[in-house]
């Protein structure tokens, strides 16, 4: 026991030499904070008074060089390392289930450069996405990664899990916007990926860091592609009698490349429950929100063509107000007091498939969940997007 305490203090003191005494914690209260993310299971364990897996050390580095030194210490003592951004993940990917060192990267929060000619921004990975967005908005630009977690997630937290945002239908996912990165490898080596992606020769090997959630390296900096803030955003809501017609309308809008910046379709159950609770509208059927942006004339033309498709598929125009209300309250679906949270038992499952299989997959999952857990009176609701 004495030997373990001595070793623990030796590791702590070495980490403190790297970041300073003010930027390392072994306090039990801090460990408890970092033992849960936004996923349901650890929060349920905490609510039930169950013991949680906690980190042994919480470290707040201020530079890639400090992270490099921390990883060298971790390698020397064979200690697990978990990178931590905003803690907004919903799948438990950042939980310190084996203890070790938890690296909170939010001190790496600087914007290094905004290039208004190339429409790029270079920033450290610990910056909160919304803060980065506000900064580029002042230049008439936007980082079109509008994730539900943007107010608490970091830039690195968008790239490490290959995050998707509200308007990725048009602008792509976070992985589509990144041009290059600075990464600290598990060995402590600091590397920089090529300045621009998609070279004509050689594989894009550096993309292994995207979606790896820190297992192959810790992203410390990224250059992201920006877009001009759109001159207009046109939103409206359409109501369909059934899910099949709504899915077919969405398929035609996308395959004809009418370029909506958002198209989100709620199944009848989520229309009755979530749309009513969040937006206050009582509808029966499948509720679709679609939006077009950019040049006002082009956006209006794209919208009119999409609306023609919806009309042919039996869609009823609900007008702009319900669409704009959804846009204004789009994040309310995910935050208290209206989000799905304890005391409800809930789970989020995301998947992707081709158009010919999408409705079959929906019904297969719905039947499996509701049929398989019938005694629990489980309800499956879903939406289609991105």
SVG drawing of the C-alpha trace seen along z (x, -y; Angstrom):
<svg xmlns="http://www.w3.org/2000/svg" viewBox="-53 -41 63 51">
<polyline fill="none" stroke="black" stroke-width="0.4" points="0.0,0.0 2.8,-2.4 4.6,-1.5 1.5,-2.3 1.0,-5.6 4.6,-6.5 4.4,-5.6 1.1,-7.5 2.7,-10.6 5.8,-10.3 3.6,-10.2 1.6,-13.2 4.7,-15.2 6.1,-14.5 2.9,-15.6 2.9,-18.7 6.4,-19.5 5.0,-19.6 1.9,-21.6 2.3,-23.3 0.6,-22.5 -2.5,-24.6 -3.2,-22.5 -3.4,-19.0 -6.0,-17.5 -6.4,-14.4 -9.4,-15.7 -12.2,-13.1 -14.9,-15.7 -13.0,-16.5 -12.6,-12.8 -16.4,-12.4 -17.1,-15.2 -15.0,-13.5 -16.5,-10.1 -19.6,-10.9 -20.2,-12.3 -23.5,-12.9 -24.3,-9.2 -27.0,-7.6 -25.4,-4.7 -22.8,-6.5 -25.4,-9.1 -27.8,-6.4 -25.0,-4.7 -24.3,-8.1 -28.0,-8.6 -28.3,-5.1 -25.3,-5.7 -23.2,-3.1 -19.4,-3.4 -18.0,-5.0 -14.7,-4.5 -12.7,-7.6 -9.4,-8.9 -6.4,-8.9 -5.1,-12.2 -6.8,-15.1 -4.3,-17.2 -4.9,-20.5 -2.1,-21.0 -1.5,-24.4 0.4,-23.3 1.2,-20.4 4.7,-20.2 3.2,-19.7 0.9,-16.9 4.0,-15.3 5.8,-15.2 2.6,-13.9 2.5,-11.0 6.1,-10.2 5.3,-9.9 2.3,-7.8 4.4,-5.5 7.1,-5.2 4.6,-4.1 2.2,-2.3 -0.7,-4.5 -3.9,-4.9 -4.6,-8.4 -8.0,-9.7 -8.3,-13.0 -11.3,-15.1 -12.9,-18.0 -16.3,-19.2 -17.6,-15.9 -20.6,-16.1 -20.3,-12.7 -23.4,-10.5 -21.7,-7.1 -19.3,-6.9 -16.2,-7.2 -14.4,-9.6 -15.1,-7.7 -11.9,-6.8 -13.0,-3.2 -9.4,-2.1 -8.4,-5.1 -5.1,-6.7 -4.6,-10.3 -7.4,-12.4 -6.2,-15.2 -8.6,-18.1 -7.7,-20.1 -9.7,-23.2 -6.7,-25.4 -5.8,-25.0 -8.4,-27.5 -6.7,-30.0 -7.7,-31.1 -4.4,-31.3 -5.4,-32.7 -8.5,-33.6 -7.7,-33.7 -10.5,-35.8 -9.2,-35.1 -8.9,-31.3 -11.8,-31.1 -10.0,-29.1 -9.5,-29.3 -6.6,-27.8 -7.4,-27.1 -6.4,-25.0 -8.5,-21.9 -9.7,-22.9 -11.7,-25.9 -15.5,-25.6 -17.2,-25.3 -19.7,-28.2 -16.9,-30.5 -15.1,-29.8 -18.2,-30.3 -18.9,-33.7 -15.4,-34.8 -15.6,-33.9 -19.2,-35.4 -17.7,-38.8 -15.8,-38.4 -19.0,-37.5 -18.0,-33.8 -19.2,-30.6 -17.9,-27.3 -20.9,-25.2 -20.6,-22.5 -23.8,-23.3 -23.8,-20.3 -26.3,-20.1 -23.4,-20.1 -21.7,-23.2 -22.2,-25.2 -20.1,-22.8 -18.1,-20.6 -14.6,-21.5 -13.2,-21.6 -11.2,-18.5 -14.3,-16.9 -16.0,-17.5 -13.1,-15.9 -12.2,-13.0 -15.6,-11.2 -16.2,-12.5 -19.1,-14.7 -22.2,-15.6 -24.0,-18.9 -27.5,-20.2 -26.6,-21.6 -24.3,-18.8 -26.8,-17.9 -25.3,-20.6 -22.0,-21.5 -20.8,-18.1 -19.5,-16.7 -16.6,-18.0 -14.2,-15.6 -15.1,-17.2 -14.1,-20.7 -10.7,-19.9 -7.7,-20.8 -4.9,-19.8 -4.1,-19.0 -1.5,-19.0 -1.5,-15.7 0.5,-14.4 1.1,-10.7 1.0,-8.1 4.8,-8.1 4.8,-11.9 5.9,-12.8 4.2,-15.9 3.3,-15.8 1.6,-18.1 -0.5,-16.7 -0.2,-18.1 -1.3,-21.7 -4.1,-20.7 -6.1,-17.5 -6.8,-15.2 -3.4,-15.3 -3.3,-13.7 -0.9,-11.0 -0.6,-8.8 -3.2,-7.7 -4.8,-10.1 -3.2,-8.2 -3.6,-11.1 -7.4,-10.7 -7.0,-7.8 -7.1,-10.4 -10.6,-11.3 -13.1,-9.1 -10.4,-7.4 -11.5,-9.4 -7.9,-10.0 -6.7,-6.3 -4.2,-7.0 -3.2,-10.5 -4.4,-13.6 -5.6,-16.4 -4.2,-19.7 -4.8,-22.0 -6.8,-22.1 -7.3,-24.3 -10.9,-24.3 -12.6,-25.3 -15.1,-28.2 -18.0,-29.4 -19.5,-32.8 -22.5,-33.6 -25.5,-33.1 -27.4,-36.1 -30.7,-34.3 -32.0,-31.3 -35.4,-30.0 -37.1,-27.5 -40.5,-25.9 -42.3,-22.9 -44.2,-20.2 -46.6,-17.6 -47.0,-14.2 -49.8,-11.7 -47.3,-8.8 -43.7,-8.2 -43.3,-6.4 -44.4,-9.4 -42.2,-11.7 -39.1,-9.5 -39.7,-9.4 -40.0,-13.2 -36.8,-13.5 -35.1,-11.0 -36.1,-13.0 -35.0,-16.3 -31.6,-14.9 -31.0,-12.8 -32.0,-15.8 -29.4,-17.8 -31.6,-20.6 -29.1,-21.3 -31.1,-21.9 -28.8,-23.0 -31.1,-21.1 -33.8,-18.5 -35.0,-16.7 -37.9,-14.3 -39.6,-13.2 -41.6,-9.9 -45.2,-10.1 -44.4,-9.1 -41.7,-11.8 -44.0,-14.3 -46.7,-13.6 -44.3,-13.7 -41.2,-15.7 -42.5,-18.3 -45.4,-18.9 -43.2,-19.2 -40.5,-21.3 -42.3,-23.5 -45.8,-23.3 -47.4,-22.1 -49.9,-19.2 -49.8,-17.3 -50.6,-13.8 -48.3,-12.4 -44.6,-12.9 -43.2,-16.4 -40.5,-17.6 -38.4,-20.7 -36.4,-21.8 -34.2,-24.9 -32.3,-26.5 -29.7,-29.2 -27.2,-31.4 -28.1,-33.7 -31.8,-34.7 -32.9,-34.0 -31.1,-30.6 -32.3,-29.6 -35.9,-30.5 -35.7,-28.5 -34.3,-25.5 -37.0,-25.7 -39.8,-26.0 -38.5,-22.9 -38.4,-21.0 -41.9,-22.1 -43.2,-20.8 -41.8,-17.4 -43.4,-17.5 -46.8,-18.5 -46.7,-15.6 -46.0,-13.2 -49.0,-14.6 -47.2,-17.0 -49.1,-19.9 -47.3,-23.2 -47.3,-24.4 -45.6,-27.6 -42.5,-29.4 -43.3,-29.9 -43.1,-26.3 -39.8,-25.9 -38.3,-29.0 -39.5,-28.0 -37.7,-24.7 -34.5,-26.5 -34.7,-28.9 -35.3,-26.0 -33.3,-23.2 -31.0,-22.8 -33.8,-22.7 -34.3,-19.0 -31.0,-18.2 -30.9,-20.4 -32.8,-20.5 -35.6,-20.7 -37.0,-19.3 -34.4,-16.7 -34.7,-13.0 -33.0,-12.5 -33.3,-10.8 -35.6,-9.6 -36.5,-8.2 -34.5,-5.2 -33.5,-6.1 -30.9,-5.3 -29.7,-6.9 -28.8,-4.6 -27.5,-6.2 -27.1,-4.4 -26.8,-5.0 -28.0,-3.1 -28.9,-3.5 -32.2,-4.9 -33.6,-1.6 -33.2,-0.2 -34.0,-3.1 -37.6,-2.4 -37.0,1.3 -34.3,0.6 -36.5,-1.8 -39.3,0.7 -36.9,3.5 -35.3,1.5 -38.7,0.2 -40.1,3.7 -37.0,5.2 -37.0,2.5 -40.7,2.3 -41.3,6.1 -38.2,7.2 -38.9,5.1 -42.7,5.1 -43.0,5.8 -41.2,2.5 -43.7,0.6 -40.7,-0.8 -41.4,-3.3 -39.2,-3.8 -39.1,-7.2 -36.8,-8.4 -35.9,-11.1 -34.0,-11.2 -31.4,-13.8 -27.9,-14.5"/>
</svg>
